[in-house]
């Protein structure tokens, strides 16, 4: 009969032989994800973000990122941030709750206090979208936007 140490060595060896594909996969997965870590970058107010507390993020078909904050909307084109808020657009809001990119350069913008807006990124314009029968949009909060089909 073999010693206890020989039995333990044999068991470890058989576990390795039986599970070598899983072990190789685990090693390659670890190596892959450890190299991805360098691709993330954190942005803050020093980089041009209007506010560090982000409420919502969305990306359009061309890669522009729309960042909703309680101090306005940031649009990031990969190089710089552009700010849209009450100080840069008369009648707009600082309290952006979410965005929904559409086709052809349009983006729906929901706010916490002034309802819904439409942004045209090619003309750099923002217009209020009044609700049916409402003349004033003050105190209308938009918390969710849904598009059944992306045909717009």
C-alpha positions, 0 to 999 in steps of 0.5 A: 500500500502506498504512503499517504503522500503518494496517494495525495500526489496521485489525486492532485495529478489526476485532478489536473489531467482530468480538468486541464481544458478548464484550467487552461480556459481559466488562465487565459480568461484571467490574462485576457481580463487583466489586460482590458483593465487599462482601457477604462478611463474615468472622467470628472469635472477637471476633464470638462464634465459639468458634474461628477454625479452621473444620472444616465448614460446613452450612446448614439449610432455614431459613438457620441455619448450623452451624459445626464446630470443634475447640472445639465447634459454633457455630450462627449464626442471622444475628444471633448465635452460640450455642455447644455444646461440653463446657462447655455440654452434659454428655457432648457433644464439643468436636471436631466434624467435621461436621454434616448438617441434616435436616428438622423442625429436626434436625441430625446431628453427627459428632465426632472422639472421641464418635461421632454426636449428634442436635441438635433446634434447636427444643427446644435438645437434643443426644442421643448416638446409640449405634451398634448393640451399643455401650454407650460411644461414646468414641473413635468418629470420624465423618468422613462423613455421607450422606443418600440422600433428605432425607425425615427 
